[in-house]
Amino acid sequence: MRDVRSNFLSEQNFPLCLAPMVGLSHVVQRKIIQQYMPKNASTFWPTEMLNSRRIPNETLGINSETFVDTNEVNIVPQILGNEQSAIHDSILRLKTEWDIKGVDINMGCPVQKALKHNYGVALMGDSDYAARVVEFAANASQKLTTPIPVSVKLRAVGSSKSLPELISFVEKLVNAGADWITLHPRSAEQKRRGTADWNQITELKKNIKVPVIGNGDIQTADDVIQMIQQTNCDGVMAGRALAARPWMVWQLGEKLNFENPVGYENQSAPLTDLEEGAEFGRMLLMYIELTEIYFKEKIGMHDGLILRRILFFIKTTHVWLEFGHTLMAYSTRAKSIDELKMYVNKFFENEQRMYQRTELRQ
């Protein structure tokens, strides 16, 4: 059955996908990136990290984390957990309600609330324990009419471990039922600091029999191509930089000879610092509009909470703008969504430059 489940990843023809990120990888972020996806390009789409203890009994779709639009496809939610019944019930429910095409087990989250429950990166401390968690998910998948793949996203080895130990750890996950692995080669202690060690992706790809997706220090379309060429990975995942530069998928599509995105047929992807700065402004207004559509009209969030969600997005992405601190200062003054739009329009009345890179890494 492993081969049947693994076919899903090989059927995707686009090498870049969004990383699951708390507060960011929700329906609005997915829709924004989809606006820039090349025509006929196909990849998979994550959700924010979902707690497997909550999924079986909560009402899905009443908050931003659990809202999936009816026309979204190839959803692969990321779940956090370590209990057999919770993981089993979560996968069955998500397949029934969202027709998910896979499920990702989080073994990379370093935040304290995950660690205290032995979730996330804490699972990397015990390979047998981690393998059992993967086995729980794989067994749940087998009970579906159409089994789905199980992926695992994990962090790199740190100073206290060696690369052979990472390979041995991942082999146990694969033997337990993992169909592909996503590696962010920074240790939990590094978080987003320092440089991702792409060599670990290279070595993992050489030594395990399932696909490997690389994650870490992807800030431009050229980085995607470089990672694939350097590591031979089967795909690339980008986080905060893709949120800030969602047209990266369009830029990459041009390099790989895909057709332009629908609605952009006679245009070229923004490339210069000024073109990207202007596109950021257009994207941000679209982000605000979609946030109103989904979070206000469909979910029913109040304006204050919606504002906080938009401000979190701006706080995360403004660092790629030359004067992003000014945009952030303007935005925090807004007392309403309309005021926020006014401040955004005011900021982008002047030409804005966008950096290719920032020290804020993902």
C-alpha positions in Angstrom: 0.0 0.0 0.0 3.0 2.3 0.5 3.5 2.8 -3.3 -0.2 3.7 -3.7 0.1 6.4 -1.1 3.4 7.7 -2.3 2.0 8.3 -5.8 0.4 11.5 -4.6 3.7 13.4 -4.2 5.0 12.2 -7.6 1.8 13.5 -9.3 2.6 17.1 -8.2 4.5 18.9 -11.0 5.6 22.0 -9.1 8.7 21.8 -6.9 7.7 24.5 -4.3 5.2 24.4 -1.6 4.2 26.5 1.5 5.4 25.5 4.9 2.9 24.9 7.7 3.2 28.0 10.0 1.2 28.9 13.0 -0.8 32.1 12.4 0.1 32.2 8.7 -0.7 29.0 6.7 -4.4 29.6 6.7 -6.9 29.9 3.9 -6.1 33.5 3.1 -2.4 32.7 2.8 -3.1 29.7 0.6 -5.4 31.8 -1.6 -2.9 34.5 -2.0 -0.2 32.2 -3.2 -2.7 30.4 -5.5 -3.3 33.7 -7.2 0.3 33.6 -8.4 0.6 29.9 -9.2 1.4 29.1 -12.8 -1.4 27.7 -14.9 -1.7 23.9 -14.5 1.0 23.9 -11.7 0.2 21.5 -8.9 1.6 21.2 -5.4 0.1 20.3 -2.0 -1.2 22.8 0.6 -0.7 22.8 4.3 -2.8 24.0 7.2 -1.6 25.7 10.3 -0.5 23.2 13.0 -3.6 21.4 14.3 -3.9 19.8 17.7 -5.0 16.1 17.3 -6.6 16.2 20.7 -9.0 18.9 19.5 -9.8 17.9 16.0 -12.1 15.0 16.7 -14.6 17.0 18.7 -14.3 20.6 17.6 -16.4 22.3 15.0 -14.2 22.6 12.0 -14.4 25.9 10.0 -15.2 28.2 12.9 -11.7 29.6 13.2 -8.9 30.5 10.8 -6.9 27.3 11.6 -9.6 24.9 10.6 -11.3 26.7 7.7 -10.8 25.1 4.3 -12.6 26.6 1.3 -14.8 24.2 -0.7 -12.7 24.7 -3.8 -9.3 24.0 -2.2 -7.6 20.9 -3.3 -4.5 18.9 -2.3 -4.8 19.8 1.4 -2.3 18.1 3.6 -2.9 19.3 7.2 -0.2 19.2 9.7 -1.2 17.7 13.0 0.5 17.8 16.4 0.1 14.9 18.8 1.3 11.6 20.2 -1.9 9.6 21.2 -3.1 6.8 19.0 -6.9 7.4 19.4 -6.6 11.2 18.8 -4.4 10.8 15.7 -6.7 8.0 14.3 -9.9 10.0 14.9 -8.4 13.2 13.5 -7.2 11.6 10.3 -10.6 9.9 9.7 -12.5 13.1 10.3 -10.2 15.3 8.2 -10.5 12.9 5.3 -14.3 12.8 5.6 -14.7 16.6 5.9 -11.9 18.0 3.8 -10.9 15.1 1.5 -7.3 15.5 2.6 -4.6 14.1 0.3 -2.1 13.4 3.0 -1.3 14.2 6.6 1.9 15.7 8.1 3.2 14.8 11.6 4.9 17.8 13.3 8.2 16.8 14.7 9.8 20.2 14.3 7.9 22.7 16.5 10.3 23.9 19.3 7.8 26.0 21.3 7.4 25.2 25.0 3.6 24.4 24.9 4.4 21.6 22.4 7.5 20.4 24.3 5.7 20.0 27.6 3.2 17.5 26.0 6.0 15.6 24.2 4.8 17.0 20.9 6.7 18.5 18.0 10.5 18.4 18.2 10.3 16.6 21.6 9.5 13.5 19.6 13.0 13.6 18.1 14.4 12.7 21.6 13.1 9.1 21.3 13.2 7.4 18.0 11.1 4.5 19.0 8.5 6.8 20.5 8.5 8.9 17.3 8.1 5.8 15.1 5.1 4.7 17.1 3.4 8.1 16.4 4.1 7.6 12.7 2.7 4.1 12.9 -0.5 5.5 14.6 -1.0 7.8 11.5 -0.1 5.1 9.0 -2.5 2.6 10.6 -5.3 5.2 10.5 -4.5 5.9 6.8 -4.9 2.1 6.0 -8.4 2.2 7.4 -9.5 4.8 4.8 -11.2 3.6 1.6 -8.3 5.4 -0.2 -5.2 5.4 2.0 -3.3 8.7 2.1 0.4 9.4 2.5 1.9 10.2 5.9 4.7 12.8 5.9 6.9 14.0 8.8 8.4 17.4 9.1 11.4 17.5 11.4 14.4 19.5 12.5 18.1 18.9 12.0 20.5 17.2 14.3 22.1 19.5 16.8 25.6 19.5 18.3 24.7 16.6 20.5 23.8 14.3 17.7 25.5 13.1 14.5 24.3 12.9 10.9 24.3 9.0 11.1 21.9 9.3 14.0 19.6 11.5 12.0 19.6 9.0 9.2 18.9 6.1 11.6 16.1 8.1 13.2 14.4 8.8 9.8 14.8 5.2 8.7 12.7 4.2 11.8 10.1 6.7 10.7 10.1 5.3 7.2 9.8 1.7 8.4 6.9 2.8 10.6 5.0 4.2 7.6 6.3 7.6 6.7 5.9 8.2 2.9 8.0 11.3 2.7 10.2 13.5 5.0 10.5 17.3 5.1 13.8 18.3 6.7 14.5 21.8 8.1 18.2 21.5 8.8 18.4 23.8 11.8 18.4 22.4 15.3 15.6 23.3 17.7 17.9 25.6 19.6 18.7 27.6 16.5 15.0 28.2 15.7 15.4 30.6 12.7 18.9 31.8 13.5 22.0 30.9 11.7 22.3 29.1 8.4 20.4 26.0 7.4 22.8 23.1 6.7 21.7 21.9 3.3 24.3 19.1 3.4 22.0 17.3 5.9 19.3 17.3 3.2 21.8 15.9 0.7 22.9 13.1 2.9 19.3 12.2 4.0 18.3 12.0 0.4 21.2 9.7 -0.4 20.4 7.3 2.5 16.6 6.9 2.7 14.2 5.3 0.2 11.3 7.8 0.4 11.2 11.4 -1.1 12.8 14.2 0.8 11.6 17.8 0.8 14.1 20.5 1.7 13.2 23.5 3.9 15.4 26.3 5.2 16.9 29.6 3.8 14.5 29.7 0.8 14.0 33.4 0.1 14.0 33.6 -3.8 13.1 31.5 -6.8 16.8 30.9 -7.4 17.2 29.5 -4.0 14.6 26.8 -4.9 16.6 25.8 -8.0 19.9 25.9 -6.1 18.5 23.6 -3.3 17.3 21.1 -5.8 20.5 21.1 -7.7 22.7 21.0 -4.6 20.8 18.4 -2.5 18.9 16.4 -5.2 15.8 16.8 -3.0 12.4 15.9 -4.4 10.8 19.2 -3.5 11.3 22.5 -1.7 9.3 24.1 1.1 9.4 27.8 2.0 7.8 29.6 4.9 8.0 33.3 5.8 9.7 34.4 2.6 7.0 32.8 0.5 4.4 34.6 2.6 6.2 37.9 2.0 6.9 37.1 -1.7 4.0 34.9 -2.8 4.8 35.7 -6.5 7.9 33.6 -6.0 5.9 30.8 -7.4 5.3 32.9 -10.6 9.0 33.7 -10.8 9.9 30.1 -10.4 7.3 29.1 -13.0 8.9 31.4 -15.5 12.3 29.8 -14.9 10.7 26.3 -15.4 8.7 27.3 -18.5 5.3 27.0 -16.9 2.4 29.1 -18.3 1.7 32.4 -16.6 -0.8 32.5 -13.8 -4.5 32.9 -14.8 -5.1 36.6 -15.1 -1.5 37.5 -15.6 -1.2 36.0 -19.1 0.5 39.1 -20.8 2.6 40.1 -17.9 6.0 39.2 -16.5 6.7 38.3 -12.9 8.0 41.2 -10.8 11.8 41.0 -10.6 13.4 44.3 -9.7 13.4 45.7 -6.1 10.9 48.4 -7.1 8.6 46.0 -9.0 8.5 43.7 -6.0 7.9 46.6 -3.7 4.9 47.6 -5.7 3.6 44.1 -5.9 3.9 43.8 -2.1 1.5 46.7 -1.8 -1.0 45.2 -4.2 -0.7 41.8 -2.5 -1.2 43.3 1.0 -4.4 45.0 -0.1 -5.6 41.7 -1.6 -4.6 40.0 1.7 -6.8 42.4 3.6 -9.7 42.0 1.2 -9.5 38.2 1.4 -9.2 38.3 5.2 -12.5 40.2 5.3 -14.1 37.7 3.0 -13.0 34.6 4.8 -12.5 35.6 8.4 -15.3 38.2 8.7 -18.0 37.0 6.3 -17.5 33.2 6.5 -16.1 32.7 9.9 -17.6 35.7 11.7 -14.5 37.0 13.4 -14.9 40.5 14.9 -12.9 43.3 13.5 -10.4 43.5 16.4 -9.3 39.9 15.9 -9.1 40.3 12.1 -6.9 43.4 12.6 -4.6 41.4 14.9 -4.3 38.7 12.3 -3.4 41.1 9.5 -1.0 42.9 11.8 0.7 39.6 12.5 1.1 39.1 8.8 2.6 42.5 8.3 4.9 42.1 11.3 6.2 38.8 9.8 6.7 40.1 6.3 7.5 43.8 6.5 11.2 43.0 7.1 11.6 42.4 3.4 10.7 46.0 2.6 13.4 48.7 2.8 11.1 50.9 4.9 9.0 48.1 6.3 9.3 49.5 9.8 7.4 52.6 8.6 4.6 50.4 7.2 4.5 48.6 10.5 4.3 51.9 12.5 1.5 53.1 10.2 -0.4 49.8 10.5 -0.4 49.7 14.3 -2.2 53.1 14.3 -5.2 51.6 12.6 -8.4 51.3 14.7 -10.4 49.6 11.9 -9.9 47.7 8.7 -10.8 50.7 6.6 -8.2 52.8 8.5 -5.6 50.0 7.8 -6.4 50.1 4.1 -5.9 53.9 4.2 -2.5 53.6 5.8 -1.4 50.9 3.4 -2.5 53.0 0.4 -0.7 56.0 1.9 2.5 54.0 2.4 2.6 52.6 -1.1 1.9 56.0 -2.8 5.6 56.3 -2.8 7.9 53.8 -4.5 9.0 51.0 -2.2 12.0 48.7 -2.5 12.0 45.1 -1.5 15.1 43.2 -0.3 16.0 39.9 -1.9 17.0 38.6 1.6 16.6 39.3 5.2 18.1 37.9 8.4 14.7 36.6 9.4 15.0 33.0 8.2 12.6 30.1 7.6 
